[in-house]
Amino acid sequence: MACVELIDGTKVVVQKGRTIMRQSITAKILVTILSTLIVPLSIAGFWFYYDLQKSLTTIEAERGVSNLKAAHEMFDFVGTQLASTAKTNAYWAEHHEAIAKGDTDFLEDSVLSVIDVVVSLSSVYVADLDGDVLAKREHQPLNLDGQLPQMVDQMGNEMSLTGLVRSERGLQMVTLSKVTNEEGTAQPNGVLIFTRDVNEKFLETVQEVNKTDVTVYDGEQVVSTNKSYDQSKAAALGLQVKASAEPQVLSTTSNAGQQTESADTLVDIYGQPIGFLATETVSQTGAQLREKLLFTAAVAGVLLLLIGGLLAALFYNSLSRPLRRLGGEMARVASGDLTDSKGTELLAGSKRQDEIGEITQAFLAMNEGLRTLAKGVHEGSYHLSENSREFAASTEEARGSLQMIAASAEDIRSLVDRTFERVGEAAGHLDTLSEQAQTISGHAEAAVQAAGQMKAAAGDGQLQVDRSIGTMQVISQSSQESEQKVLALQTVAEEIIAMVDQIKAISKQTGMLALNASIEAARAGEHGRGFVIVASEVGKLSDQTRLTTEEIEVLVERIKHSVLDVCETTGLLRHRLEDGAEAVQATGSAFVEILRHIGAVEGQISQIRREAGKQEAITETGAEAVFGVKEMASEMVASVEETTAATEEMVAMVHTIAENSNSLANLAEELQEDAGKFKM
């Protein structure tokens, strides 16, 4: 690995004569081909696998429902056999007569002994039509005596009834058959009840026929032929089955195969749902199909990888290797090496007619063109540099001559400038005199106007003083009237205090009367209780009146103090108004004196304005003569300045040409140096 510097200063990392390619075109083409093959095949494979899995699940679900139906039929078949056994013993005239006579000994010897013959029975009962037990025999206590009346009542007019009931020993299959003669013509007078345990042995009988595991849940206990059945999920499954009108089918995939569990409602002899009957099967068909499908997919994947590897090798030899060789030669040319190398000879000897061949021929033509161009640039830059240096020397000589002309023009301009300055100074002095005369005249005019304004303002001031005196007199009179009204208010406040004193006296007397009334009412005993209440309320009213009068006294005292403050303030205001009136009258006298002096000043200012006008006329005549001389000097200065400016512009242009010639020579030398970097 090495770092090659290009002719423009940039660097390219190369390895074994080739530039490193971040992305190979072979890899792109291979990825495109494999994507074109693998993606559709993968999608088709996944779709086929999903459809197959769905079909297998549907088949297993239907199979599970079929097994569940067969289990129900097996339950019905066992119930039919049990009912047949019960009916054989119930349709017997001797049993009918024994029940009618109440011969329990005969019943025990003839009927109850059936349990010893049919070992699958768990109990045998003989009861009357009301469900009362006449005789019974049990392997273990079931305690079904309490349910017998309800079961007999459930029979109605039917001669037999078979179903499931829950007992202390678990779920039982029960069949009831009414007792009559062999022909069935005698009026039934009793009921035979046969029971059988629905236990693992019972379910194994069903399993032998259906070839599937069977599970029964009666709402309390679970019985199953599957030793590994998870009993903790039975309650939840029972709720699902009870809430659904259709059988529940649960299908899962495991290492053992497709496991399908189907469950349906289990109904007791009374027609009430008590749990569920479930079947569970494990099928290897789906697992075998999946294994074959996965094996086929693996083989197809390996074949695709082999094909991809072959395509990669083919594309590498036909695309990547030539492109890498071409990239290495391009990097060499970019570094400035335009000589023929071994790689260039290999590219020139290529006989390819495709796009890579066209790119190769274009590169070889470009390399030859760059070699010719670099050689021409090198020679042309050398001649350009020599010519530029000679032209720069000539322009420097011309610039020296122009600078001498510019110096002479500058001397002439300085002489004219001094003349123009002197004339300008004279004109300035005259302008100053003229401006001073105009200023004096203007100030005099302004002073006359100001005197008139002062006179008018003094007259207005005197009028305002007269108005102020009248206003102060009105305010003084109003303050006297206000003081009299406030004194009258003080008189009213004293009258209020006198009235408050009277109210306090009345309130005190009212309180005494209320106290006396309370004493008298207490003496009156029971008859004076109402007067006690009235006297109490009057006392409270007296106290409230006293408090209110005290508050009024406080307020009236505050009013009296406020009245005294107002009287003092009003008297002080009246004295200050009298002092202000005297001061305003003195101001009016001063305004009269001011008006007299303003008239005298106005006459003197008018005389000054007339004299200033005469001086202004004389100054303007002298200024016009000086301005004529100034204009002539100004024209001379303008001519000299134009000559100097033109000379300076020519010097600047010559200087610019000289600089550009030197820059062009430097660029030609740099170009010659850059062209020399190419190896030809």
C-alpha positions in Angstrom: 0.0 0.0 0.0 1.4 3.5 -1.0 0.2 7.1 -1.2 0.6 8.8 -4.7 0.5 12.6 -5.0 -1.4 13.9 -8.1 -0.2 16.9 -10.1 -2.8 19.1 -8.4 -1.5 18.2 -4.9 -4.2 15.7 -3.9 -3.3 12.2 -2.8 -4.7 8.7 -3.8 -4.1 5.5 -1.9 -2.9 2.7 -4.2 -2.2 -1.0 -3.5 -0.1 -3.1 -5.8 -0.5 -0.6 -8.6 -4.3 -0.4 -8.3 -6.5 2.2 -6.6 -8.6 0.7 -3.8 -12.3 0.5 -4.9 -14.8 1.0 -2.1 -17.5 -1.0 -3.9 -16.8 -3.7 -6.4 -18.9 -3.8 -9.5 -18.7 -7.6 -9.4 -20.2 -7.5 -5.9 -23.0 -5.2 -7.1 -23.9 -7.4 -10.1 -23.7 -10.6 -8.0 -26.0 -9.0 -5.3 -28.4 -8.0 -8.0 -28.5 -11.4 -9.5 -28.8 -13.2 -6.2 -31.5 -10.7 -5.1 -33.4 -11.4 -8.3 -33.3 -15.1 -7.7 -33.3 -15.4 -3.9 -35.9 -12.8 -3.0 -38.7 -14.2 -5.3 -37.8 -17.7 -4.3 -37.8 -16.8 -0.7 -41.1 -15.1 -0.9 -42.6 -18.1 -2.8 -41.1 -20.5 -0.2 -42.4 -18.5 2.7 -45.8 -18.3 1.1 -45.9 -22.0 0.3 -44.7 -22.8 3.9 -47.3 -20.5 5.4 -50.1 -22.0 3.2 -49.0 -25.6 4.0 -48.9 -24.8 7.7 -52.4 -23.3 7.5 -53.7 -26.3 5.5 -52.1 -28.7 8.0 -53.6 -26.8 10.9 -57.1 -26.9 9.3 -56.8 -30.6 8.6 -55.7 -31.3 12.2 -58.5 -29.1 13.5 -61.1 -31.0 11.5 -59.5 -34.3 12.7 -59.6 -33.1 16.3 -63.3 -32.2 16.0 -63.9 -35.6 14.4 -62.1 -37.3 17.3 -64.1 -35.3 19.8 -67.3 -36.3 18.1 -66.2 -40.0 18.2 -65.4 -39.6 22.0 -69.0 -38.3 22.5 -70.4 -41.2 20.6 -68.2 -43.6 22.7 -69.6 -42.0 25.8 -73.1 -42.5 24.4 -72.3 -46.1 23.5 -71.1 -46.9 27.1 -74.2 -45.2 28.4 -76.3 -47.3 26.1 -74.7 -50.5 27.4 -75.2 -49.4 31.0 -78.8 -48.6 30.2 -79.3 -52.0 28.6 -78.0 -53.7 31.8 -80.3 -51.6 33.9 -83.3 -52.2 31.7 -82.7 -56.0 31.7 -83.1 -56.0 35.5 -85.9 -53.4 35.6 -88.2 -55.3 33.2 -88.7 -58.2 35.5 -92.1 -59.1 37.0 -90.6 -60.6 40.2 -88.7 -57.3 40.9 -92.0 -55.4 40.3 -93.8 -57.6 42.8 -91.0 -57.4 45.4 -91.1 -53.6 45.2 -94.9 -53.7 45.6 -94.6 -56.0 48.6 -91.6 -54.1 50.1 -89.5 -57.3 50.0 -86.1 -55.7 50.4 -84.4 -59.0 51.0 -85.3 -60.3 47.6 -84.3 -57.0 46.0 -80.9 -57.2 47.7 -80.3 -60.8 46.7 -81.7 -60.4 43.1 -80.9 -56.9 42.1 -78.0 -55.6 44.2 -76.0 -58.7 43.4 -75.6 -57.4 39.9 -72.8 -55.2 41.1 -70.8 -58.4 41.8 -71.3 -59.6 38.3 -70.8 -56.4 36.4 -67.5 -55.3 37.9 -67.5 -51.9 36.1 -70.5 -50.7 38.2 -69.7 -48.5 41.2 -73.2 -48.6 42.8 -76.7 -50.0 42.4 -79.8 -48.3 43.9 -83.5 -49.4 44.1 -85.8 -46.5 44.8 -89.5 -45.7 44.6 -91.0 -43.3 42.1 -90.4 -40.4 44.6 -86.7 -41.1 44.7 -86.6 -42.6 48.2 -84.0 -45.4 48.4 -85.4 -48.8 49.1 -82.1 -50.7 48.8 -78.6 -49.9 47.7 -75.1 -51.3 47.4 -71.9 -49.2 46.7 -68.2 -50.1 46.4 -67.5 -46.8 48.1 -69.9 -44.2 49.4 -71.2 -41.8 46.7 -73.9 -40.0 48.7 -76.2 -39.7 45.7 -79.3 -40.3 47.9 -80.1 -36.6 48.0 -80.0 -36.3 44.1 -82.2 -39.3 43.4 -85.5 -37.5 43.8 -84.3 -34.8 41.3 -83.1 -37.5 38.9 -86.3 -39.4 39.1 -88.3 -36.2 38.5 -86.0 -35.5 35.5 -87.2 -38.8 33.9 -90.7 -37.5 33.6 -92.8 -40.0 31.6 -89.7 -41.7 30.1 -89.0 -45.3 31.1 -85.2 -44.7 31.2 -82.6 -41.9 31.5 -78.8 -41.9 31.1 -76.4 -39.1 31.9 -73.5 -37.8 34.0 -73.6 -36.6 37.7 -71.0 -35.4 40.1 -70.5 -37.3 43.3 -68.0 -37.3 46.2 -65.9 -39.8 44.3 -65.9 -37.8 41.1 -67.9 -37.9 37.9 -70.3 -40.8 37.5 -72.3 -42.1 34.5 -75.8 -42.9 35.8 -78.7 -44.7 34.1 -82.2 -44.9 35.6 -84.8 -47.4 34.4 -88.4 -47.8 35.8 -89.3 -51.2 37.1 -92.2 -53.1 35.3 -92.9 -56.6 34.0 -91.2 -58.2 31.0 -93.7 -56.9 28.5 -93.6 -53.4 30.0 -97.4 -53.4 30.5 -97.4 -53.2 34.3 -97.5 -49.8 35.9 -94.0 -48.8 37.0 -93.6 -48.8 40.8 -89.9 -48.2 41.3 -86.6 -47.2 39.7 -83.3 -49.1 39.3 -80.2 -46.8 39.3 -76.9 -48.1 38.0 -73.7 -45.9 38.2 -70.2 -46.3 36.8 -67.1 -44.3 37.6 -65.8 -42.0 34.9 -62.2 -42.6 35.8 -59.0 -43.3 33.9 -60.0 -46.9 33.3 -63.3 -45.6 31.7 -61.4 -43.1 29.5 -58.9 -45.8 28.5 -61.8 -47.7 27.1 -62.7 -44.7 24.9 -59.0 -44.2 24.0 -58.7 -47.8 22.8 -61.4 -47.2 20.3 -60.5 -43.6 19.2 -56.7 -44.0 19.4 -56.5 -40.6 21.0 -56.0 -39.2 24.6 -59.2 -38.2 26.3 -59.6 -35.7 29.1 -62.7 -35.0 31.2 -63.2 -31.9 33.5 -66.3 -31.8 35.6 -65.7 -28.3 37.0 -63.8 -29.6 40.0 -61.6 -32.6 39.0 -59.6 -33.5 35.9 -59.4 -37.1 34.6 -57.1 -37.7 31.6 -55.4 -40.6 29.8 -52.5 -38.1 29.2 -50.2 -38.4 32.2 -48.5 -35.1 31.3 -51.7 -33.1 31.0 -51.4 -29.7 32.6 -54.4 -29.6 35.0 -53.8 -25.9 35.9 -55.2 -24.8 32.5 -58.4 -26.9 32.9 -60.4 -24.1 34.6 -59.5 -21.5 31.9 -60.3 -23.9 29.1 -63.6 -24.7 30.8 -64.6 -21.0 30.7 -63.6 -20.8 27.0 -65.7 -23.8 26.1 -68.7 -22.6 28.2 -68.6 -19.2 26.5 -68.4 -20.6 23.0 -71.2 -22.4 21.0 -68.6 -24.3 18.9 -65.9 -26.7 20.0 -62.6 -25.2 20.9 -59.6 -26.3 18.9 -56.0 -25.5 20.0 -53.2 -26.5 17.6 -49.5 -26.1 18.5 -46.3 -27.3 16.8 -43.6 -29.1 18.9 -40.8 -31.5 18.3 -43.2 -34.4 18.6 -45.3 -33.1 15.8 -48.6 -31.2 15.3 -50.4 -31.3 18.6 -54.2 -30.7 18.4 -56.5 -30.4 21.4 -60.3 -30.2 20.9 -62.7 -29.5 23.7 -66.5 -29.4 23.9 -69.1 -28.8 26.5 -69.8 -31.7 29.0 -73.5 -31.7 30.0 -74.9 -33.6 33.1 -78.1 -35.6 33.4 -80.0 -32.4 34.1 -78.9 -30.8 30.9 -76.6 -28.3 32.6 -73.0 -27.7 31.4 -70.5 -28.8 34.1 -67.2 -28.9 32.3 -65.6 -30.2 29.1 -64.7 -33.3 27.2 -61.4 -33.0 25.3 -59.3 -35.1 22.9 -55.7 -34.6 22.2 -53.8 -36.0 19.2 -50.2 -35.7 17.9 -49.6 -36.0 14.2 -46.2 -36.6 12.6 -47.5 -35.8 9.0 -47.0 -32.0 9.4 -43.6 -32.4 11.0 -42.4 -34.7 8.2 -43.7 -32.3 5.5 -42.0 -29.4 7.2 -38.7 -31.3 7.5 -38.8 -32.2 3.8 -39.6 -28.6 2.9 -36.8 -27.2 5.0 -34.4 -29.8 3.5 -35.4 -28.8 0.0 -35.0 -25.2 0.9 -31.5 -25.8 2.3 -30.5 -27.7 -0.8 -31.8 -24.9 -3.0 -29.9 -22.4 -0.9 -26.7 -24.3 -1.3 -27.2 -24.6 -5.0 -27.9 -20.8 -5.2 -24.7 -20.1 -3.3 -22.7 -22.4 -5.6 -24.2 -20.6 -8.6 -23.5 -17.3 -7.1 -19.9 -18.3 -6.4 -19.4 -19.4 -10.0 -21.0 -16.2 -11.3 -18.7 -14.2 -8.9 -15.6 -15.9 -10.3 -16.8 -15.4 -13.9 -17.6 -11.7 -13.3 -14.4 -11.1 -11.5 -12.3 -12.4 -14.4 -14.4 -10.6 -17.0 -15.2 -7.4 -15.2 -13.4 -6.6 -11.9 -9.8 -7.6 -13.0 -9.8 -5.5 -16.2 -11.4 -2.6 -14.3 -8.9 -2.8 -11.4 -6.0 -2.8 -14.0 -7.6 0.2 -15.7 -8.1 1.9 -12.4 -4.4 1.4 -11.5 -3.3 3.0 -14.8 -5.7 5.9 -14.3 -4.1 6.5 -10.8 -0.6 6.4 -12.4 -1.7 9.0 -15.0 -3.3 11.1 -12.3 0.1 11.2 -10.5 1.7 12.7 -13.7 3.3 9.6 -15.1 2.4 9.6 -18.9 5.1 7.1 -19.9 4.2 3.7 -21.3 4.2 0.9 -18.7 3.6 -2.8 -18.6 -0.1 -2.2 -17.6 -0.5 0.2 -20.6 0.9 -2.5 -22.9 -1.6 -5.0 -21.5 -4.5 -2.6 -22.0 -3.3 -1.8 -25.6 -3.1 -5.6 -26.3 -6.7 -6.1 -25.2 -9.1 -7.4 -27.9 -12.4 -6.9 -26.0 -15.2 -5.4 -28.1 -17.6 -4.7 -25.1 -18.0 -1.5 -23.0 -14.8 -2.2 -21.0 -12.9 -2.4 -24.3 -14.3 0.9 -25.4 -13.4 2.5 -22.0 -9.8 1.0 -22.4 -9.4 2.5 -25.9 -10.7 5.8 -24.7 -8.2 5.8 -21.8 -5.3 5.0 -24.1 -6.4 7.9 -26.5 -6.7 10.2 -23.5 -3.2 9.2 -22.3 -1.7 10.0 -25.7 -3.6 13.3 -25.9 -2.4 14.3 -22.4 1.2 13.5 -23.4 1.0 15.7 -26.5 -0.8 18.5 -24.6 1.8 18.5 -21.8 4.7 18.7 -24.3 3.0 21.6 -26.2 2.3 23.4 -22.9 5.9 23.0 -21.8 7.3 24.5 -25.0 4.7 27.3 -25.2 5.1 28.4 -21.6 8.9 28.9 -22.2 8.4 31.2 -25.1 5.6 33.1 -23.4 7.8 33.7 -20.3 10.7 35.2 -22.4 8.4 37.5 -24.4 6.6 38.7 -21.2 9.9 39.7 -19.6 11.0 41.8 -22.7 7.6 43.6 -22.8 7.8 44.4 -19.0 11.3 46.1 -19.5 9.9 48.3 -22.3 6.9 49.4 -20.3 9.2 50.4 -17.4 11.2 52.8 -19.6 8.0 54.4 -20.9 6.8 54.9 -17.3 10.0 56.8 -16.4 9.5 59.4 -19.3 5.8 59.9 -18.3 6.8 60.5 -14.6 9.2 63.3 -15.7 6.3 65.0 -17.7 4.0 64.6 -14.6 6.6 66.3 -12.4 6.8 69.4 -14.7 3.0 69.7 -14.8 3.0 69.5 -11.0 5.4 72.5 -10.7 3.1 74.6 -13.0 0.1 73.6 -11.0 1.7 74.6 -7.7 2.5 78.2 -9.1 -1.1 78.6 -10.3 -2.4 77.2 -7.0 -0.5 79.9 -5.0 -1.9 82.7 -7.2 -5.4 81.2 -6.8 -4.9 81.1 -3.0 -4.0 84.8 -2.8 -7.1 85.8 -4.9 -9.2 83.5 -2.8 -7.9 85.1 0.4 -8.9 88.6 -0.9 -12.3 87.3 -2.0 -12.7 85.6 1.5 -12.0 88.9 3.3 -14.6 90.7 1.1 -17.1 87.9 1.7 -16.4 88.2 5.4 -17.1 91.9 5.3 -20.3 91.4 3.3 -21.4 88.6 5.6 -20.8 90.8 8.6 -22.7 93.7 7.1 -25.6 91.3 6.3 -25.3 89.8 9.8 -25.5 93.3 11.4 -28.5 94.2 9.2 -30.2 90.9 10.0 -29.5 91.2 13.7 -30.9 94.8 13.7 -34.1 93.6 11.9 -34.4 90.7 14.4 -33.9 93.1 17.3 -36.7 95.4 15.9 -39.0 92.3 15.6 -37.9 91.1 19.1 -38.7 94.6 20.6 -42.1 94.5 19.0 -42.7 91.0 20.4 -41.5 92.1 23.8 -43.8 95.0 23.7 -46.8 92.8 22.8 -45.8 90.2 25.4 -45.5 92.9 28.1 -49.0 94.1 27.2 -50.3 90.6 27.4 -48.6 90.2 30.8 -50.2 93.3 32.1 -53.6 91.9 31.1 -52.9 88.6 32.7 -51.9 90.4 35.9 -55.2 92.3 36.0 -57.1 89.0 35.5 -55.1 87.3 38.3 -56.0 90.1 40.7 -59.7 89.6 39.9 -59.4 85.8 40.3 -57.6 86.1 43.7 -60.4 88.4 44.9 -63.0 85.8 43.9 -61.1 83.0 45.6 -60.7 85.1 48.8 -64.5 85.7 48.9 -65.2 82.0 48.3 -62.8 81.0 51.1 -64.7 83.3 53.6 -68.0 81.8 52.6 -66.5 78.2 53.0 -65.2 79.1 56.5 -68.7 80.3 57.5 -70.3 77.1 56.3 -67.7 75.0 58.1 -68.4 76.9 61.3 -72.1 76.2 60.8 -71.2 72.4 60.4 -69.5 72.6 63.8 -72.7 74.0 65.4 -74.6 71.0 63.9 -72.0 68.6 65.3 -72.5 70.1 68.8 -76.3 69.6 68.4 -75.7 66.0 67.4 -73.6 65.5 70.6 -76.5 66.9 72.7 -78.9 64.5 71.0 -76.5 61.6 71.5 -76.4 62.4 75.2 -80.2 62.3 75.4 -80.2 58.9 73.6 -77.6 57.6 76.1 -79.8 58.7 79.0 -82.8 57.0 77.4 -80.8 53.8 76.8 -79.7 53.8 80.4 -83.2 54.2 81.6 -84.3 51.4 79.2 -81.7 49.1 80.7 -82.9 49.8 84.2 -86.5 49.1 83.1 -85.4 45.9 81.5 -83.7 44.8 84.7 -86.7 45.7 86.8 -89.0 43.8 84.4 -86.7 40.7 84.7 -86.9 40.9 88.5 -90.7 41.2 88.5 -91.0 38.4 85.9 -88.8 36.2 88.1 -91.1 36.9 91.0 -94.1 36.0 88.9 -92.6 32.5 88.4 -94.0 30.4 85.6 -96.4 33.1 84.4 -93.6 35.6 84.0 -91.3 33.5 81.8 -92.5 35.3 78.6 -91.7 38.7 80.3 -88.2 37.5 81.1 -87.5 36.9 77.4 -88.9 40.3 76.5 -87.0 42.0 79.3 -83.8 40.3 78.1 -84.3 41.4 74.5 -85.0 45.0 75.7 -81.8 44.9 77.7 -79.8 43.7 74.7 -81.3 46.5 72.6 -80.4 49.0 75.3 -76.8 47.8 75.3 -76.6 48.0 71.5 -78.0 51.5 71.6 -75.4 52.5 74.1 -72.6 51.1 72.0 -74.0 52.8 68.9 -74.2 56.2 70.6 -70.6 55.9 71.8 -69.5 55.2 68.2 -71.5 58.3 67.1 -69.8 60.4 69.8 -66.4 59.3 68.5 -67.3 60.2 64.9 -68.7 63.6 65.9 -65.5 64.4 67.8 -63.5 63.5 64.6 -65.9 65.8 62.6 -65.3 68.7 65.1 -61.5 68.3 64.8 -61.7 68.2 61.0 -63.9 71.4 61.1 -61.3 73.2 63.2 -58.5 72.0 60.7 -60.5 73.3 57.8 -61.1 76.7 59.5 -57.4 77.1 60.1 -56.5 76.1 56.5 -59.1 78.4 55.1 -57.8 81.4 57.2 -54.2 80.7 56.1 -55.3 80.5 52.4 -57.1 83.8 52.7 -54.0 85.5 54.2 -51.8 84.0 51.4 -54.3 85.3 48.7 -54.1 88.8 50.1 -50.2 88.6 49.9 -50.4 87.3 46.4 -52.7 90.1 45.3 -50.3 92.7 46.5 -47.4 90.9 44.6 -49.4 90.8 41.4 -50.2 94.5 41.7 -46.5 95.3 42.0 -45.9 93.1 38.9 -48.4 95.2 36.9 -46.6 98.4 37.8 -43.3 96.8 36.6 -44.9 95.9 33.3 -45.8 99.5 32.7 -42.2 100.6 33.2 -40.9 97.8 30.9 -43.2 99.0 28.1 -41.7 102.5 28.3 -38.1 101.3 28.1 -38.9 98.9 25.1 -40.1 101.9 23.1 -36.8 103.8 23.6 -34.7 100.7 22.6 -36.8 100.1 19.4 -35.9 103.6 18.0 -32.1 103.1 18.5 -32.1 99.6 16.8 -33.9 101.1 13.7 -31.0 103.7 13.3 -28.4 100.8 13.5 -30.2 98.9 10.7 -30.1 101.9 8.3 -26.3 102.3 8.7 -25.6 98.6 8.2 -27.5 98.7 4.9 -25.2 101.4 3.5 -22.0 99.3 4.5 -23.4 96.2 2.8 -23.9 97.9 -0.6 -20.2 99.2 -0.6 -18.8 95.7 0.3 -20.8 93.9 -2.5 -19.3 96.3 -5.2 -15.7 95.4 -4.1 -16.5 91.7 -3.9 -17.8 91.5 -7.5 -14.4 92.8 -8.8 -12.4 90.3 -6.8 -14.7 87.4 -7.9 -13.9 88.2 -11.6 -10.1 87.8 -10.9 -10.9 84.6 -8.9 -12.8 83.0 -11.8 -9.9 83.6 -14.2 -7.4 82.0 -11.8 -9.8 79.1 -11.3 -9.9 78.4 -15.0 -6.1 78.2 -15.1 -6.0 75.8 -12.2 -8.6 73.6 -13.9 -6.5 73.4 -17.1 -3.3 72.5 -15.2 -5.1 69.9 -13.1 -6.6 68.2 -16.3 -3.1 68.0 -17.7 -1.7 66.5 -14.5 -4.5 64.0 -14.2 -4.1 62.8 -17.8 -0.3 62.3 -17.2 -1.0 60.4 -13.9 -3.5 58.1 -15.6 -1.0 57.3 -18.3 1.7 56.5 -15.7 -0.8 54.3 -13.8 -1.7 52.5 -17.0 1.9 51.9 -17.9 2.6 50.6 -14.4 -0.3 48.2 -14.6 0.9 46.9 -18.0 4.3 46.3 -16.5 2.9 44.5 -13.5 0.6 42.3 -15.8 3.6 41.5 -17.9 5.6 40.3 -14.9 2.6 38.3 -13.7 2.2 36.7 -17.1 5.8 35.8 -17.0 5.5 34.3 -13.6 2.4 32.3 -14.7 4.3 31.1 -17.8 7.1 29.9 -15.6 4.7 28.1 -13.2 3.0 26.5 -16.2 6.4 25.4 -17.5 7.2 23.9 -14.0 3.8 22.1 -13.8 4.2 20.7 -17.4 7.7 19.5 -16.4 6.1 17.2 -13.7 4.7 15.0 -16.5 6.9 12.0 -17.3 6.9 11.7 -21.2 
